[in-house]
Amino acid sequence: EPGRPYSLVKGSYSSLKRCLYGKDTNYWLFEYGKKFFNAYKNEKKFLRLGFQDGHEGTGEIVKYMDENLYKFLVFLEQSGEMNSTAVFMHSDHGLNMPGLFSGFEMEEFWIEKNLPFLYIVLPNDENKIPNVTRENLKSREQQLATAFDINNTFKTLSGLGGKDIYNELGSSLF
């Protein structure tokens, strides 16, 4: 809405369900992802889908993604892509709805507000990703990570070599 990009009833921060042509907006992103994987079956790929569904802060909208996300992961499994695909699910920050607790300057609120979500599903074959071992991943399981770390992890997965490509503010999670 012009002049009010953060309205609670309209736009990307709205707590109302977002639809396009009778389907959740996230449906169209997942469909694009499927078409992308089908179009490049025999090539190395990097696909990043960005969603606004959980950005409104109440947690209401993101629940509409569950079924479409499940269907997308089933598609990856049935198409054989999960044998060679790393799936990252992450947020840009934590819960962003200030609410009552923000007025008390509680440390827990600020940690939750700034701490992004990160969930990784790796291929079953450990050899698909160079220099990655279960022990290495387990030792870093509860490590705090920044967007710089995630960026460097993507660069590791891409197979790009040389230390010049990595951001000095972060390290690869691998």
Secondary structure as GFF3:
##gff-version 3
##sequence-region A 1 174
A	DSSP	beta_strand	19	20	.	.	.	ID=ss1
A	DSSP	beta_strand	23	24	.	.	.	ID=ss2
A	DSSP	alpha_helix	25	39	.	.	.	ID=ss3
A	DSSP	three_ten_helix	62	65	.	.	.	ID=ss4
A	DSSP	alpha_helix	66	78	.	.	.	ID=ss5
A	DSSP	three_ten_helix	81	83	.	.	.	ID=ss6
A	DSSP	beta_strand	87	90	.	.	.	ID=ss7
A	DSSP	three_ten_helix	100	104	.	.	.	ID=ss8
A	DSSP	alpha_helix	107	114	.	.	.	ID=ss9
A	DSSP	beta_strand	118	121	.	.	.	ID=ss10
A	DSSP	three_ten_helix	126	128	.	.	.	ID=ss11
A	DSSP	alpha_helix	134	139	.	.	.	ID=ss12
A	DSSP	alpha_helix	147	158	.	.	.	ID=ss13
A	DSSP	three_ten_helix	163	165	.	.	.	ID=ss14
###
